[in-house]
């Protein structure tokens, strides 16, 4: 057996015997369909599918260390949503799904889907724009 083959085999066996470790997350970590995590001035933000119009239309979480997370304010206040949704999504029930967040040219864009589970396949995509996630 060649020396390189033996070294490769030994390295492979060593990797198998080394336990993997995971970093635990703390605080509020319950969120469906989380968006990309974006950093603004040391605060990390992610957004996710909401719990309906009267709860958190879009969930927001933030962290200063990517380990300890807290719930932030929903970018859409409870029991409200843009007027255009009624005409584009008949039967809209206040559920915003699968948002995603990007930063581009100093502005933050939060794309989200407005979905109606009662009227078939009617849905639309909206966008919220702000200059700051920390002070929207």
Secondary structure as GFF3:
##gff-version 3
##sequence-region A 1 136
A	DSSP	alpha_helix	3	17	.	.	.	ID=ss1
A	DSSP	beta_strand	26	27	.	.	.	ID=ss2
A	DSSP	beta_strand	38	40	.	.	.	ID=ss3
A	DSSP	beta_strand	43	49	.	.	.	ID=ss4
A	DSSP	beta_strand	58	63	.	.	.	ID=ss5
A	DSSP	beta_strand	68	71	.	.	.	ID=ss6
A	DSSP	alpha_helix	84	88	.	.	.	ID=ss7
A	DSSP	beta_strand	96	104	.	.	.	ID=ss8
A	DSSP	beta_strand	107	115	.	.	.	ID=ss9
A	DSSP	beta_strand	123	130	.	.	.	ID=ss10
###
